[in-house]
Structure formats: C-alpha cells, structure tokens
C-alpha cells in the first residue's frame, strides 16, 4: 500500500520575533522546519511502514529551500519525497495549496491513503486537508487520534468533547490527524545529514499539470491583509504581610478569577 504524507515547510514559531512598530511577526528572520502537526501524520505513516511494510512518500508544496527540511521526513522513515516548488509557492492560500497538492497526489499515482496534520503553524486555517479531499473526490476524516487499516478500509477514531467517534472509510481516503495520535520520533541532525539531497525529487507546476500563470493570478481567493498580536489583559496585584495571610489572599484572588475550581 502507498501512503502519501503532505507536509508543510513553515517558520519555527518558537524562534519568531515580532516587529516592535507594527506588531507583525517577522517571518523572514525565523528558521524553518516541518510543520509540527505534520510530524504526527509522518509518524503515523512511519508506524504503518514498520508494521505493514507500506511505502511512504512525502509531498510538499513550497520554496526550493524546503528540500532541506524534507530531508528530516526522509530520516524519520519516509521512502521518497516530492517537492513541488516555484516562485509562486510562498503566496498560496488554502484553496490554491489544495489544488497543487491534489495535482501532486495524482502525479504520484497509486496512492491508497493521504495523511495530513490538522493545522499548519503559520496560518492555523485547518482548511487544506478537506479541500484536498474534495479535489481528489475522496472520503475525508479529520482530527484522527487513532488509525488502523484492514480489508481495504481505514478505521479512524477522533475525540469530540467527551465522546470518542470511530469512522470506517473505504480506501483511498484522506485523513488528517491531531497531536493526540502519537508522539513523533526524534530525528538527529546526523540522521538528516546522511540523507542524500538526491532523494528529494523536485517538480514544477507544469510537471504536475498546473498552469503556473493561474497560480500567480486568478487562482487565489483570499489574502492576509494584516497580522497583530492579540491583546492579553493582565492583572497585577502585590500581596504583602505575613506569609500565611498572603497565601490565603492569593488563593482567594485566584478563585475569584476562576483559575481555581
């Protein structure tokens, strides 16, 4: 069976700086890596490979430098990787991204299962997996916390509040997973360095039968017009006096704010 894992090349949000004048994140200065949510999809695919011998291909739409981060996916257990890149890649919105990913999945051919992370750290739209499934005309389940394959079907469990739902979908299908599904394995820098760059196959929009001019104009349906950090109200209270009295006042204050049950 062939499992395709869609990953995204994103800025490392733990190293993100904010413009002091505008409040906008300075993405151009942040180091990049694989989207954290997609690591869980990759781990799910790697487990299937180890347990069942399935073939795993990583698919990414992004700039040329994304090839460096995709090597980490290969070090984590993927068999091969395809990067669809071009000058248009940095400005794609979710519908356009889904269109190019769908074209990439079709180019790969015999895909039985397409795995994605629920969200991307740079946008948090959560729209691409469902749009990708619609483009491919395949069944879709989101928020997977457990995945089992048997008899040409996928059994996907997801948690909705206090209820665990289990869906059975015929393959091929698209499944997006949550962070609850697993703990991604650690990949060392040495393992990544040992992956030959030649294992990352490059493709243009034309290679996957997408008109590049339509990506530059006419395809995008949304754009980000501004970014700013959300205002977080803070309450500052200094407690003085004897320690016993101060602790009692602290507990009472926290209970008043609803922090304590």
C-alpha positions in Angstrom: 0.0 0.0 0.0 1.2 3.5 -0.8 0.8 6.2 1.9 1.3 9.9 0.9 2.1 12.4 3.7 1.5 16.0 3.0 4.0 18.2 5.0 4.5 22.0 5.0 7.7 24.0 5.3 7.0 26.7 8.0 8.8 29.2 10.1 9.8 27.9 13.5 7.3 29.7 15.8 9.4 29.1 18.9 12.1 31.4 17.3 9.7 34.0 16.0 10.3 37.7 16.5 7.7 40.5 16.3 8.2 43.8 14.7 8.1 46.4 17.5 6.5 49.0 15.3 3.8 47.0 13.6 3.3 44.0 15.9 3.6 41.7 12.8 5.6 38.5 13.1 9.0 38.8 11.2 8.7 35.6 9.3 11.7 36.3 7.1 14.1 36.1 10.1 12.8 32.8 11.6 14.4 29.5 10.9 12.2 27.0 9.1 11.2 23.4 9.8 8.5 20.8 9.1 5.1 21.9 10.4 4.7 20.3 13.9 1.2 19.0 13.2 2.5 17.2 10.0 5.1 15.4 12.1 2.3 13.4 13.7 1.0 12.5 10.3 4.5 11.4 9.3 4.9 9.3 12.5 1.6 7.6 11.8 2.8 6.7 8.3 6.2 5.6 9.6 4.4 3.2 12.0 2.4 1.8 9.2 5.6 1.2 7.2 7.2 -0.6 10.1 4.1 -2.7 10.9 2.8 -3.5 7.4 5.7 -2.7 5.0 3.7 0.2 3.4 5.5 2.6 1.1 5.6 6.2 2.3 6.0 9.3 0.1 6.3 12.8 1.5 4.7 15.5 -0.6 5.3 19.2 -0.1 4.5 22.5 -1.9 7.0 25.1 -1.0 10.2 27.0 -1.9 13.3 25.3 -3.0 14.9 25.6 0.4 12.1 23.4 1.8 14.2 20.5 0.4 16.4 20.8 3.5 13.6 20.3 5.9 12.0 17.5 3.9 15.2 15.5 4.4 14.1 15.3 8.0 10.9 13.5 6.9 13.1 11.0 5.0 15.3 10.5 8.0 12.1 9.8 10.0 11.2 6.9 7.9 9.7 8.0 4.5 10.9 6.2 1.4 10.8 9.1 -1.0 9.8 12.8 -1.3 8.4 15.1 -3.9 8.7 18.9 -3.6 6.6 21.0 -5.9 8.2 24.4 -6.0 8.4 27.7 -7.8 8.4 31.4 -7.1 4.6 31.2 -6.6 4.8 28.8 -3.7 5.2 31.3 -0.9 1.9 33.1 -1.6 -0.6 30.3 -1.9 -3.8 30.4 0.1 -5.6 27.2 1.2 -7.6 26.6 -2.0 -4.6 27.1 -4.2 -2.4 24.9 -1.9 -5.1 22.1 -2.1 -5.1 22.3 -5.8 -1.4 21.9 -6.2 -1.2 19.1 -3.6 -4.0 17.3 -5.4 -2.1 17.5 -8.6 1.0 16.2 -6.8 -1.0 13.2 -5.4 -2.3 12.4 -8.9 1.2 12.5 -10.3 2.4 10.1 -7.7 -0.2 7.6 -8.9 -1.3 4.7 -6.8 -2.0 6.5 -3.6 -4.1 4.5 -1.1 -4.0 6.9 1.9 -3.2 10.6 2.1 -2.3 11.8 5.6 -2.1 15.4 6.7 -1.8 17.3 10.0 -4.9 19.0 11.2 -3.4 22.5 11.1 -0.4 24.5 9.9 1.5 26.6 12.4 1.9 29.6 10.1 -1.8 30.0 9.3 -3.9 27.7 11.5 -6.6 27.6 8.9 -7.2 23.9 9.0 -8.8 24.1 5.6 -6.3 22.3 3.3 -7.0 18.6 4.2 -10.7 18.9 3.5 -10.2 20.9 0.3 -7.6 18.3 -0.8 -10.1 15.5 -0.3 -12.7 17.4 -2.3 -10.2 18.0 -5.1 -9.4 14.3 -5.2 -13.0 13.2 -4.8 -12.1 11.0 -1.8 -13.7 10.4 1.6 -12.2 12.6 4.4 -12.0 12.3 8.2 -10.3 15.0 10.3 -8.9 15.1 13.9 -7.8 11.5 13.9 -6.5 10.2 17.2 -6.1 6.6 16.2 -5.7 5.0 12.8 -6.0 1.3 11.8 -6.0 -0.2 8.3 -7.6 -3.5 7.4 -9.5 -5.1 4.5 -9.2 -2.1 2.2 -10.6 0.3 4.8 -9.3 2.8 7.4 -10.8 2.9 10.9 -10.3 6.4 12.2 -11.0 7.4 15.8 -11.5 11.0 16.8 -12.3 12.7 20.1 -15.2 15.2 20.1 -15.6 16.6 23.6 -16.3 13.7 26.0 -17.1 11.3 23.1 -14.8 9.1 21.0 -16.1 8.7 17.5 -14.9 5.9 15.2 -15.3 6.1 11.4 -14.8 3.4 8.8 -13.9 4.7 5.3 -13.0 2.8 2.2 -9.6 3.5 0.8 -8.3 5.5 -0.9 -9.1 8.3 1.5 -7.7 11.5 3.1 -7.2 11.6 6.9 -5.9 14.5 8.9 -4.6 13.7 12.4 -4.4 15.6 15.7 -1.5 15.8 18.0 -3.1 13.2 20.3 -2.5 10.4 17.8 1.2 9.8 18.7 4.5 11.2 19.8 6.8 11.8 16.8 10.1 10.1 17.0 13.2 12.2 17.5 15.4 12.6 14.4 19.0 13.6 15.0 21.0 16.1 12.9 23.4 13.3 11.9 20.5 11.3 10.5 19.3 14.2 8.5 22.8 15.0 7.2 23.1 11.4 6.0 20.1 11.7 3.7 21.3 12.4 0.2 19.7 15.5 -1.3 19.0 13.4 -4.5 16.3 11.6 -2.6 14.1 14.8 -2.7 12.6 14.9 -6.2 11.8 18.4 -7.5 8.9 19.2 -9.7 7.5 22.5 -11.2 3.8 23.4 -11.5 3.9 22.4 -15.2 5.3 18.9 -14.2 2.1 18.2 -12.3 -0.2 19.8 -14.9 -0.9 23.0 -13.1 -0.8 26.3 -15.1 1.7 28.4 -13.2 0.2 31.6 -14.5 -3.1 30.7 -12.8 -1.2 30.4 -9.5 0.1 34.0 -9.9 -3.3 35.5 -10.9 -6.8 34.3 -10.8 -6.5 31.3 -8.5 -6.0 33.0 -5.1 -9.3 33.6 -3.4 -8.0 35.1 -0.1 -5.1 37.0 1.2 -3.8 38.1 4.6 -4.2 41.9 4.9 -2.7 42.3 8.4 -1.3 40.5 11.4 -1.1 41.7 15.0 -0.7 40.0 18.4 -3.9 39.6 20.4 -4.2 41.9 23.3 -3.9 39.9 26.6 -5.3 41.7 29.6 -3.1 41.3 32.7 -4.0 41.8 36.3 -1.1 42.7 38.7 -1.6 42.5 42.4 1.2 42.7 45.0 0.5 40.8 48.3 2.3 42.0 51.4 2.2 40.9 55.0 2.7 37.6 56.8 3.2 34.6 54.5 0.1 32.7 55.9 -2.2 35.7 55.3 -0.7 36.4 51.9 -1.2 32.8 50.8 -4.9 32.9 51.9 -5.4 36.1 49.9 -3.6 34.7 46.9 -5.9 31.6 46.9 -9.0 33.7 47.3 -7.9 36.0 44.5 -7.2 33.1 42.1 -10.6 31.6 43.0 -12.3 34.9 42.3 -10.6 35.0 38.8 -11.9 31.5 38.1 -8.4 30.0 37.9 -9.1 27.5 40.7 -12.1 25.1 40.6 
